[in-house]
């Protein structure tokens, strides 16, 4: 792992890119275009709120002046009531501003997460092979939240600018000299805060990457908890987590400490400025140039201005965290998907599949298939066999459009799968993996996952076809039984039956099975085998074979070796050739046969085994 600044694993992802501030601002403004009306309301009430708070010191100075002049008490009461009304209006304006602003910001963040999540779901499988899901989740959730905070800060910046203008005008009229002293410190404050910009941006990026690393590690640990416990690695796993968590603590503490230098330093500058104002203002009172009410108005106005000045001055370093979050989200949104798809919709798929001069590789210069050719007829059942790494699973993943091939073509009923609508195509292709996956939901919802319009009767039919309903009836809540994450409360065989029912309900024209019976007991295998024979009838079926019962019952066996077809035919013909398949059979399949079991028994009886 590379190390930077004493940290490890904080490199950028392959899809990351650097955006200029102008690009980021342009993208952010586009996000707010649908909320122009809300933005107008926010700006209007920011102006009204700023006016009310800005006029408060002026009314207070008038009250002091009335006291100095010993004016009519009614006038004094009028100004006091006016001050109360002004403050009340300020509260109302501020409430409307924040309520509308928060609704707008949360809506933008909602849409940002929605679009980013959709973009991730549209990615091909190779994207998830490269990048940890925990880091992707962190970008969608944590970075989205930080971006929302920075947008809120931006609306507060507008308020600060308005407050600055409203309060500064009467200060100029009171004393140009004192205003000059005040303004003398402004460029110093801005220069000081802007010097933090680049370092703050870099530290914010590292902080977000370290948090994403923690999320990714925790997610992986929870997914592999059974393996951790089986190998008694709880302590080792915790030590690894501690190292990553410590790094995240150090990275984010470094960022926090760096940013914490800003405001105490600004407080010192403001204290110096305030001392100068008191010094010069006191002299002006002694000289009779200004009255006590004027100095009060000026000092109160300067105090009111300190908050917006700090907001404006500290905005950019703090806004870097929001910009870095936006940069990471936009990079994820702009990540490239390699799957090519058209918009052609087939009325019905008969199931003829052609691989023509197919070229495919996961890693450049390491081809899995090169000039690969295979034709499968409609309704034909084909078993793909071969050693590990032969390309069995890769072939089905290409057909499912999970990966993009680099050369050649794959055609369905004579049409290139690149021209066919991906959504429509996948509705006609059913896939049953070797390891079943269930959502943390009810059995019924898991079965109807790909067919949301299916009725309860349809669900029962699909279960009857895939092995029967008896085991479902034995559950406390039947079809409404909640199966927890990955179907933890069910056996592997029961999970596979649900997955099989899910695909049956989809009623696909093409069926791909990564040997759906490989992970179940013999009784359940018999149930699924019978269901498979029903559903495979009349459908084009590709089976990655692990069981002898499968290879013996298919129309054709395709034998792969390092991405090449070395033999093809039915079981009997291939065995008679005594070639690659025969050797594969004797290695992987022969021990499952009745003849092999009888041979072992015979040897045991003769005492030769």
N, C-alpha and C positions, 0 to 999 in steps of 0.2 A: 504493500500500500504506500502511496506517495504521502509525503509529509510536507506541510506548509505551516510556517509560523509555529512549529512544534506540535501541530495537530495532524491527525491521520484520518483518511476516509472522507475528507471534506471537499474533494475535487468536484468540479461541475459535471453534470450529466452530459451524455452525448448529444442531447437535443438542446442543451442550453446555448444561449447566445447573448451578446451584449447589445442592449438597446440604448440609444442616446436619450437624453432627458426630453428632447423634443418629440421623439417617437413615442416615448411613454406617455407624455402629456396628451398627445394626439389620440392615442388609444383610449386613455381614460376619459377624455371629453366625449368620444363616441359612445362610451358606456352610458353617459348621462343624457344623451340626446332624447331618448324616449321620455325623460322626466323634466322637460323644459318648463312645464307649468309649475311643477313642484319647486324647481330651482328658482323661478321667478318669485314664488311666494316666500321662499327662504330669504332671498336677497332683499325683498321688500321689507320683511319683518326684521331682518338684520339691520337695515337702515333705520327703521323706526325705533328699534331697541337701542341702537347706538346713539340716536338723537336724544332719547329720554335720559340715558345714563350720562351723556355728555353735558346736558343742560343742568343736571343736578347741582354740580359745584357752582354754576352761575347763580342759580336761585338761592343757594346757601350764602353766597357772597352778598346778595341783595338783602337777605335777612340781617346779616351782620351790619351792613351799611345802614339799614333802618334803625338798628339798635344804636349805632354811633350817632345818628342824626336825631334820635329820640322822636321818631315819627309817630303818626297815629297808630294805635294798637290794632285797629282794623286792617290797616295795610299790612302789618306784621302777620296777622292771622291769615290774611289772603295769601301771602307768600308761603307760609307754613303749609296751608291746605294744598296749594299748588304743588309744593314739593312732594307731599304725600300722594297726590293724584299722579304726578309724573312717575314716581317710583312704582306705583301700582300698575300704570300702563306699561312701564318697562318690564315688569314681571309677566304681564299678559303677552306682550310682544315676544319676549324671550321664550315663553312656553310654546307659542304657536311656531316660532322659528325652529326650536329644537324638536318638537313633535313631527313637523313636516320634514325637517332635515333627516332625522333618524329613520323615518319611514322610507325616504328616498335612498339613503345610504344602504339600508338593509335590503331594499329591493335590488339595488345594483349588485350588492354582494351575492344575493340569491341567484340572480341571473348569471353572474360571473362563475359561481360554482356549478350552476346547471350546464352552462356551455362547456366549461372545462371538463366536467364529468362525461358529457356526451362525446367530447373529442377523444377522451381516453377510451371510452367504450368502442369507438369506431376504429381504434388502432388495431393493426394486425398482431398476431400472437408473438411475432419476433420482438415487438416492442417490450412486452412483458418478460421475455426471456432475458433482455438486457438490463432492465431497470427494476429495482426492488419496489414492490407494491406499497410498502410502508412509506417510502419517500414520495411516491405519487399521491398517496392519501394526505400526507402532510402539506403538500402544495395546495391541494384543493381546500382543505379545512383551515389549517393554521395560517397559511399565507393569505387566504381569503379574508380571515378575521383581521389580520394586520393591515391589509389593504383598506378595509372598512374604517379602521381607526385613523388612517392617514387622510381619508376623504373627509371625515368629521373635522380633523385638524385644519383641512383646507377651507372649510366653511367658516371656521373660527378665525382664520387668517383674514377673510373678507371683512368680518366684523371688526377686527383689529385695525385694518386700514381705514375704515369709515370712522371709527372712534378717534383715530389719530388726527384725521382731518377736522372733525367736528370740534375737538377739544383744543387743537393747536391754534385755530383762528382767534378765539378770544385771548389766548396767551400772547399772541403777537400784538394785539391792541393794548394789552396791559403794559407790556414792556418788551421792546424789541431787543434790548440788551440781554435781559434774563432769558428770553427765547433763544437768542444766539448762543448763550452759555449751555442751555439745554440741548440745542441742536448740535453743538460741538461734539457731544459724546455719542451721538447717533451713529456716525460713520465708524467710530472706534468699536462700538458694540457689534455692528454688522460685519466689520472686517474680522473681528474675533470669532464670531459664530460661523462665518463662511469658511474659515480655515479648518473647521471640523468636517466639512462636507465629504471629501473623498474618503477619509479614514472611517467616518461613520458609516458610509455606504458599504465599504468593504467588510467592516466588522458586523454589520447587520446581515449581510449575505452569509458569512461564516456561521453566525448565530442560528439562522434559519436552516442551514444545511446540517448543523449538528443536531438540531431538534428533529429533523427528518430522519437522521441516522438512528436516533433513539427510538422513534416510532417504528422504523423498519425492523430493528432488532427485536423489539417487543412483539410485533406481529409475527415474525418468524418463530420466535420462541413459543408463543401460544399455539401456533400451527403444528410445531414439532414436539409438543409437551410429552407425548407418549414415548417418543424416542429418547428424550432427555431422561425420563424416569426409568426406561428400560435399561439404559446404560449407566444409570446412577450418576448423571452429570449435572445435577441441580447446582452444586457448589461451583463447578467450573462455569456453567452458564451464567450464574449470578456474578462471578468474577468478570466475565466478558462484558456483561451489562454494566457493571460498576465502572469499568474502564471507559466505556462509551458515554455513560452518564456523567462521569467525572469530567470528561472532555467537554461535554455540552455545558456543564456548570462553569468550567473555566472560560470557555469561549463567550458565553452570554454574560458572565460576570465581568470579563474584560470589556465587553461592549458597554455594560451598564456603568462601570467605573469611568470609562472614557467619556461617556455622555454626561455623567454626574459632575465632571469638571466644569462643564459649560455654565450651569446656572449659579453655582457659588461664585464663579469668577464674574459673572454678570452682576450679581448682587454687590460685589465689591465696587464695580464700576458705577453702579447706581448710587451706592452710598456716598462715593466721592462727588458725584453729580449733585446729589441732594444737599450735601454740605456746602457746595459752592453756591447753590440757589439760596440757601438760608443766609449765607454770608452777604451776598450782594443784595438780597431782598431786605435784610435787616438794615443795611446802610441806606437803602432808598427810603425806608420808613423814617429813619433818623434825619435824613436830609429833607423830608417832606415831599419827596417826589411821588411816592405811592402811599395809599392808605392801607390800614390793616386788612380791610375787606379785599383789596386788590391782591395783596400778598397771599391772603388765604385762598382766593380763587386760583392764583397761579400755582401755589404749592399743591392744592387739591387736584388741580388739572394735571400737574406733572405726575402726581401719584397715580391718577387714573391712567395716564399715558404709559406708565412703567409696564403695566400688564400687557397692553397691546404691543409695546416695543419688544418686550421679552418674547411674546408670541411670534412676532414677525422675525426677530433675530434668531430665535431658537427653532423656527419652523423648518428651515432647510435641513439641518443635521438630523432632526427627528423624522422629517418627511422621507429621508433616505431609507428608513426601514420599510415604509409603505411602498416606495419606488422599487426597492429590491424584491419585495413580495410580489408586486405587480409584474416585475421583470420575470420572476420565476413562473408565475401563472401564465403570462403571455407566451413564454418559451414552451410551456407544455401545450398550450393551445395551438401554437405554430409548428409543433413537432410533425414530422412528415410521416404519412402512412403510405406504405408501398403497395397495398392491395389496389389493383385497378378494377374498376367495375363500370358496366354500362347501364343502360336503362331498358334493354330489351326484355320483354316478359313473354315467356313461353306459355301457351295456352294449357298445355299438358306435357309432362315429361314422360317419354316412353322408357328412357333409361339406357340408351346406347352411350357408352363412354369410350373416348379415344384419347390416348396419350401419344402425341406425335413429336418426335425429336425433342423430348422434354429435357431441359437443362435446369438444375436447381442446386443451390448451395446455401448453407447457413452462414458459413464463413468464406470470404473471398478466397479464390484459388484452391478451395477444398470442396470439389463437387460431390454431391450425393447422387445425383443422376446426370448422365451426359448422353444426349441422343437416345433417350429412353422411349421405346414404342410399345404400346399395348392397346388392344381393342377388346372391349367387353360388350357382348350383345344384350339387348333388352331382355330382362327376366332371367339372365344367367347368374348363377351363384359361383363366385370365384373366391378361393382361399389363397391368401398371401402367406408364404412360409419362408423362413430363412433365419440365419444366425442373427444375434444381436448386432445392430449397426448395418444390416443389409439394406434398410430403407423401407421397411414395411409400414411403420407409422408415418413416415414422411410422405409416402404416397397418398395416404388417406387425408393427411393434413392439407396437402396441396389441393386435393379434390374438394375438401370442405372450404377452401378459400381462406384458410387460417394463415397461410404463408403465400407470398408471391413468387412464382417461378421466374427465372431469368431469361430463358429462351425456349423456343418451341411453342407448343400449344396444347391445351386440354379442351376437348369439345364434348358437349352434351347434345345428343340428337343432332349433330352436325353444326352446332353453334358454339363458338368460343366462349368459355366461361367468363372471359374478360368483358364480353359484350352483354352478358345476361345480368339483369338486376340482381344484386347480391341478396337482398331481402327475399325476393321471390324464389331465388334458387335454393337458399337454405331452408325454406319452408318445404321443399320437395326432397330434401336429403335428411335422413334420420341417422343419428350417431349414438351408439351405445359404448361408453368407455369401459375399460377393464376395471377401473376403480370408480364406483358410482359416486356422484355428487348430489347431495340434497341440500335445499335451503332450510334455514331455521324457520319452519312454517308447518302448516298442517299437511297431512298426507295428500288430501284432495288438492290443495293448492300446488303441491310439488308435481302432481300428475298433470294438472292443467296448465303448467307453466308455459308451454309452447302453444296451448290451445285455450286461451282465456274464455272463449265462448262455449266451451263444452259443458254439457249438463251433467248432473249427478249420475244419470243413467249411462251416459257415455263413459264416465270414469269407472263405473262398476263393470261395464262391458270390457274395457281395456284391461282391468285387473283379472277378470275371468279368463280372458285370452292369454294372459301372461302368467297363469299359475293358480288362479282361483282366489276367492274372497275369504276363505275360512280363517286364515291367520289375521286378517283385518278385523273380522268379527270378534276375535278373542281380545282385541285391544279395548281399553276402557272407553275411549271416545270414537272408536271406529275410524272412519275417514277423516274426522276432525281431530285426530290425535296429533299433538304438536311434537315434532321429531327432533327439535333442538338443532344446533349447528352441525352440519354435515350428516345429519341423521343419526346422532350418537345413540339414541335409545333403541335403535333397530340393529339387527344382525346384518352382516355383509350381504347375505342372500336376500333378506327382505328389502334392503336398499336397492339391490340390483333388480328385483321384481318391480319396484316402483319406477325405476328409470326405464325399464322395458315397457311398462304400461304407458309412461309419458310419451315414448316414441310411437307406440302403437296408436295412441290417440291422435298423433300428428298425421298419421297415414301417409308416409313418404313414398315417393316413387323409387328412390334409391336408398338402400340401407347399408350403413357401414358399421361393422361390429368389431371392436377390439377384443374379440373372444369374450363375450359377455358372461360365459360360464366359468371362466378361469379362477374366479375368486369365491366360488360357492361350494357348498357341500354336495355330495352325489345326488341326494334326494331333490334338492332345489335345482341342481343341474338338469335332472330329468324333466322337471317341470318347465324350465326355461327352454330346454331343447325341443320339447313338444310345441311350445308357443312359437319358437323360432321357425320351425318347419311351416307353421300356419302363415306367419307374417312374411316369410321369405318367398312364399308361393306367388308367382306373378310379378315379383319385384327384382330389380337388379340389385344384387347383394355382394358386397366385398367384405370378407372376413379375414382379420388377422388371426391366424389359427394357432392355438396352444393345445388343443385337445384332439385326440385321435378320432373321436366321434364326429368332429367337424370336418376334418380333411377327407374322411371316407365318404361323406354324404354330399359333397359339392360337385358341381358340373366340371370344374376345372381347377387345377392347382397351379399357381404361379410360384416358381422357386426363385428367390432373389439372392444375389450375392454381391455386396458392395455396389448396389444400384443397378445391377444388370440381371436380366432374365437368363438364367442358366438352364432351366428346364421348365416344361409345362405339359400338363396332361392330367388324367385322372389318377387315383391312388394306385390301382392295379398296374396300369401301364408304366408309371414311374418306378414302381417297385421292380418290375421285370427288367428295366434298363440297368438296375443296380448301379446307379450313378450318384449324383449329389443328393437327390431327394432320399434315396435309400439310406445313405449314410446319416442324413438328417433324421430320418425316421427312427433308425436304430439308436440315435442319441437322445431324441426328445419324445418320441411318440410310442415306441415299441413297448415300454414298460407299462403303458396304459391298456394294452391289448389283453384279451382273454387268453390268447395263445402264450403270451409271455408268462402270465400267472400260472398256467398249466405246466409250462416248462420248468418254472422255479419249483413247483410242487414235486414234479418228477425227480428233479435233481436232489431235493431234500430227502425224498424217499430212498433214492439210490445212495445217498450219503456222499454225493460228489459236490455238494454246494456248501 
